[in-house]
Amino acid sequence: MKRFSYSLLLFFVFGFVFSQSKIVVKETTYSSKGKNFKSYVAYDASKKGKLPVVMIVPEWWGVNDYAKYRAKKIAELGYFAMVVDMYGDGKFVETPQEAQELATPFYQNAVLAKENFDVATAYVKTFKNVNSSKVAAIGYCFGGAMVLNMARQNPELKGVVSFHGNLMTGVKPTHNNVKILVCNGAADNFVPEKEIEEFKKEMMENKFDYQFINYPDAVHAFTNPNSTAVGKKFNMNIAYNKSADVKSWQEMKTFLAKIFK
């Protein structure tokens, strides 16, 4: 009888814990101008009410497993996450050459980048459990550059977070409404000191509310655990840095909590 009672107690305890959170991660498709976009959304189905939205723009590799992983982690924080399919058809690639070919048009054409981002944002607002007045964006590498450009162009965003993204891509700010957090690797040779200086000057001249954080010894792609192996494979100066990853994620959590108040 005691064994039965103990087992029953465990059943209720663990059942209660798991019932508190129900993370849903699912593929979703939307279209614009005859083009299909395949993305992922993630949210906690046990949450009541409407959730603030965090759009996630992936690295230049596209909608891969790492982007889905970050969507799940965002959902665990209580937000509605959506991975933005910038390329269309949910494309993802595995070589730098392919990635550069896909990413270059968006660096060269800020209007195209904004169009694809805006299509994704309009789509996510159709979900019944999202708070369409509270939308932010985070991005990694290529995605970091893209969300900074969205911050310069889209005054409706509450804020953006760039993780090891390029800072200056020729897009001039049209406003200064969006709060900005930049998480940068101090040893990232993809983001030279001159670019940092120009970015800070732009932020100050346009009176943006921004934070710029450098993480010692961190190089490009420091948040991605797969980047060390990829860097070795393709002879790229990218690598995972656990300390910078953990600290930058915590900074992001604090930032999102503030902008969504």
C-alpha positions as CSV (number, residue, x, y, z in Angstrom):
1,M,0.0,0.0,0.0
2,K,2.9,2.4,0.8
3,R,4.6,1.6,-2.5
4,F,1.4,2.3,-4.3
5,S,0.9,5.6,-2.4
6,Y,4.5,6.7,-3.1
7,S,4.1,5.9,-6.8
8,L,0.8,7.7,-7.0
9,L,2.4,10.7,-5.3
10,L,5.2,10.7,-7.9
11,F,2.7,10.5,-10.7
12,F,0.9,13.6,-9.4
13,V,4.1,15.6,-8.7
14,F,5.7,14.9,-12.1
15,G,2.3,15.2,-13.9
16,F,1.8,18.6,-12.3
17,V,5.3,19.8,-13.3
18,F,5.0,18.7,-16.9
19,S,1.5,20.1,-17.2
20,Q,2.8,23.5,-16.4
21,S,4.6,23.8,-19.7
22,K,3.6,22.5,-23.1
23,I,6.1,23.7,-25.7
24,V,4.7,23.4,-29.3
25,V,7.2,23.6,-32.2
26,K,5.6,23.2,-35.6
27,E,6.3,23.9,-39.3
28,T,4.1,26.6,-40.9
29,T,3.8,27.9,-44.5
30,Y,2.8,31.3,-45.8
31,S,2.9,32.9,-49.2
32,S,3.5,36.3,-50.8
33,K,3.7,37.3,-54.5
34,G,3.5,33.7,-55.6
35,K,6.4,32.6,-53.4
36,N,6.1,30.1,-50.5
37,F,7.9,30.6,-47.2
38,K,8.3,27.6,-44.9
39,S,9.1,28.5,-41.3
40,Y,8.7,27.3,-37.7
41,V,6.7,28.7,-34.8
42,A,7.1,27.8,-31.2
43,Y,5.1,28.7,-28.1
44,D,4.0,27.4,-24.7
45,A,0.4,26.1,-25.2
46,S,-0.2,26.2,-21.5
47,K,0.2,30.0,-21.4
48,K,-3.0,31.9,-21.0
49,G,-3.7,35.1,-23.0
50,K,-1.8,36.6,-25.8
51,L,2.0,36.3,-26.0
52,P,4.6,38.9,-27.1
53,V,6.3,37.9,-30.3
54,V,10.0,37.3,-31.0
55,M,10.9,37.0,-34.7
56,I,14.2,35.0,-35.2
57,V,16.3,35.7,-38.3
58,P,18.7,32.8,-38.8
59,E,22.4,32.8,-39.7
60,W,23.1,32.8,-43.5
61,W,22.7,29.0,-43.5
62,G,18.9,29.5,-43.5
63,V,16.1,27.7,-41.6
64,N,18.2,24.9,-40.1
65,D,18.1,23.0,-36.8
66,Y,19.9,25.7,-34.9
67,A,17.2,28.3,-35.8
68,K,14.5,25.8,-34.6
69,Y,16.5,25.2,-31.4
70,R,16.5,29.0,-30.6
71,A,12.8,29.2,-31.4
72,K,12.1,26.5,-28.8
73,K,14.3,28.3,-26.2
74,I,12.5,31.6,-26.8
75,A,9.1,29.8,-26.4
76,E,10.4,28.4,-23.0
77,L,10.7,32.0,-21.9
78,G,7.0,32.6,-22.5
79,Y,7.1,34.3,-25.9
80,F,5.7,33.3,-29.2
81,A,8.7,32.6,-31.5
82,M,8.8,32.5,-35.3
83,V,11.8,31.7,-37.5
84,V,11.8,34.1,-40.4
85,D,12.4,32.3,-43.8
86,M,14.3,35.0,-45.6
87,Y,15.1,32.9,-48.7
88,G,11.8,31.1,-49.3
89,D,10.8,27.4,-49.4
90,G,12.5,27.0,-46.0
91,K,15.9,26.8,-47.7
92,F,19.0,25.9,-45.8
93,V,22.5,25.2,-47.0
94,E,25.7,23.8,-45.6
95,T,28.6,25.5,-47.4
96,P,29.8,29.1,-47.2
97,Q,29.7,29.5,-50.9
98,E,26.0,28.5,-51.1
99,A,25.2,30.7,-48.1
100,Q,26.9,33.7,-49.5
101,E,25.0,33.3,-52.8
102,L,21.7,33.3,-50.9
103,A,22.5,36.1,-48.4
104,T,24.2,38.6,-50.7
105,P,21.0,39.9,-52.4
106,F,19.6,40.9,-48.9
107,Y,22.7,42.8,-48.0
108,Q,22.6,44.6,-51.3
109,N,18.8,45.2,-51.3
110,A,17.4,46.5,-48.0
111,V,13.9,46.8,-49.5
112,L,13.9,43.1,-50.4
113,A,15.0,42.2,-46.9
114,K,12.3,44.3,-45.3
115,E,9.6,42.9,-47.6
116,N,10.4,39.3,-46.6
117,F,10.6,40.3,-43.0
118,D,7.3,42.2,-43.1
119,V,5.5,39.3,-44.8
120,A,6.6,37.1,-41.9
121,T,5.5,39.6,-39.3
122,A,2.1,40.1,-40.9
123,Y,1.7,36.3,-41.0
124,V,2.6,35.8,-37.3
125,K,0.0,38.3,-36.3
126,T,-2.7,36.0,-37.6
127,F,-2.1,33.6,-34.8
128,K,-4.8,34.0,-32.1
129,N,-2.4,33.7,-29.2
130,V,-0.1,36.5,-30.2
131,N,0.0,40.1,-29.0
132,S,0.4,41.9,-32.3
133,S,1.4,45.2,-30.5
134,K,4.4,43.6,-28.9
135,V,6.9,42.4,-31.5
136,A,10.7,42.2,-31.3
137,A,13.3,40.5,-33.4
138,I,16.6,38.7,-32.7
139,G,19.1,37.6,-35.3
140,Y,22.3,35.7,-35.6
141,C,25.3,36.6,-37.9
142,F,23.5,37.5,-41.2
143,G,20.3,37.6,-39.2
144,G,21.9,40.0,-36.8
145,A,22.6,42.4,-39.6
146,M,19.0,42.0,-40.9
147,V,17.4,42.8,-37.6
148,L,19.5,45.9,-37.2
149,N,18.3,47.0,-40.6
150,M,14.7,46.3,-39.5
151,A,15.3,48.4,-36.4
152,R,16.4,51.3,-38.7
153,Q,13.3,50.9,-41.0
154,N,10.5,49.6,-38.9
155,P,9.3,51.9,-36.0
156,E,6.7,49.4,-34.9
157,L,9.2,46.9,-33.4
158,K,9.7,47.1,-29.7
159,G,13.4,46.1,-29.9
160,V,16.0,44.0,-31.7
161,V,18.9,41.9,-30.5
162,S,21.9,41.2,-32.8
163,F,24.2,38.3,-32.0
164,H,27.5,38.5,-33.8
165,G,26.0,40.4,-36.7
166,N,27.4,42.9,-39.1
167,L,26.6,46.4,-38.1
168,M,26.9,48.7,-41.1
169,T,25.2,47.7,-44.3
170,G,24.3,51.1,-45.8
171,V,20.7,51.4,-44.5
172,K,19.9,54.8,-43.2
173,P,17.6,55.1,-40.1
174,T,14.1,56.5,-40.8
175,H,13.4,56.9,-37.0
176,N,14.9,56.1,-33.6
177,N,11.9,54.4,-31.9
178,V,13.4,50.9,-31.6
179,K,15.6,49.8,-28.7
180,I,18.7,47.9,-29.8
181,L,21.0,45.4,-28.1
182,V,24.2,44.3,-29.9
183,C,26.0,41.3,-28.5
184,N,29.4,41.2,-30.2
185,G,32.5,39.1,-30.0
186,A,35.5,41.2,-29.1
187,A,37.7,39.0,-31.3
188,D,35.3,38.8,-34.2
189,N,37.4,39.8,-37.3
190,F,34.1,39.9,-39.4
191,V,33.2,43.0,-37.5
192,P,36.3,45.3,-37.5
193,E,36.8,48.1,-35.1
194,K,36.1,50.8,-37.7
195,E,32.7,49.2,-38.3
196,I,32.0,49.3,-34.6
197,E,33.0,53.0,-34.3
198,E,30.8,53.9,-37.3
199,F,27.8,52.0,-35.8
200,K,28.2,53.7,-32.4
201,K,28.4,57.1,-34.1
202,E,25.3,56.4,-36.1
203,M,23.4,55.3,-33.0
204,M,24.4,58.5,-31.1
205,E,23.8,60.9,-34.0
206,N,20.3,59.4,-34.4
207,K,19.7,59.2,-30.7
208,F,18.9,55.5,-30.6
209,D,18.4,53.8,-27.2
210,Y,21.1,51.1,-27.7
211,Q,23.5,48.8,-25.8
212,F,26.7,47.5,-27.3
213,I,28.4,44.6,-25.4
214,N,31.7,43.1,-26.3
215,Y,32.5,39.6,-25.1
216,P,36.2,39.0,-24.5
217,D,37.9,36.4,-26.7
218,A,34.7,35.6,-28.5
219,V,34.9,35.3,-32.3
220,H,32.2,35.2,-35.0
221,A,29.2,32.8,-34.4
222,F,30.0,32.4,-30.7
223,T,26.5,31.4,-29.8
224,N,26.3,28.3,-32.0
225,P,27.7,25.1,-30.6
226,N,28.2,23.8,-34.1
227,S,30.3,26.7,-35.3
228,T,33.7,25.3,-34.0
229,A,33.4,22.2,-36.2
230,V,32.1,24.3,-39.2
231,G,35.0,26.7,-38.8
232,K,37.6,24.0,-38.9
233,K,35.9,22.3,-41.9
234,F,35.8,25.5,-44.0
235,N,38.8,27.3,-42.5
236,M,36.7,30.1,-41.1
237,N,37.5,32.1,-38.0
238,I,34.3,31.1,-36.2
239,A,33.9,29.1,-32.9
240,Y,31.6,28.5,-30.0
241,N,32.2,30.4,-26.8
242,K,30.1,29.1,-23.9
243,S,30.7,32.0,-21.6
244,A,29.7,34.6,-24.3
245,D,26.7,32.5,-25.3
246,V,25.4,32.2,-21.7
247,K,26.0,35.9,-20.9
248,S,24.5,37.2,-24.1
249,W,21.4,35.0,-23.7
250,Q,21.0,36.4,-20.2
251,E,21.4,40.0,-21.5
252,M,18.7,39.2,-24.2
253,K,16.3,37.9,-21.5
254,T,16.7,41.1,-19.5
255,F,16.3,43.2,-22.6
256,L,13.1,41.5,-23.8
257,A,11.6,41.6,-20.3
258,K,12.1,45.4,-20.3
259,I,10.8,46.2,-23.7
260,F,7.7,44.0,-23.3
261,K,6.6,45.6,-20.0
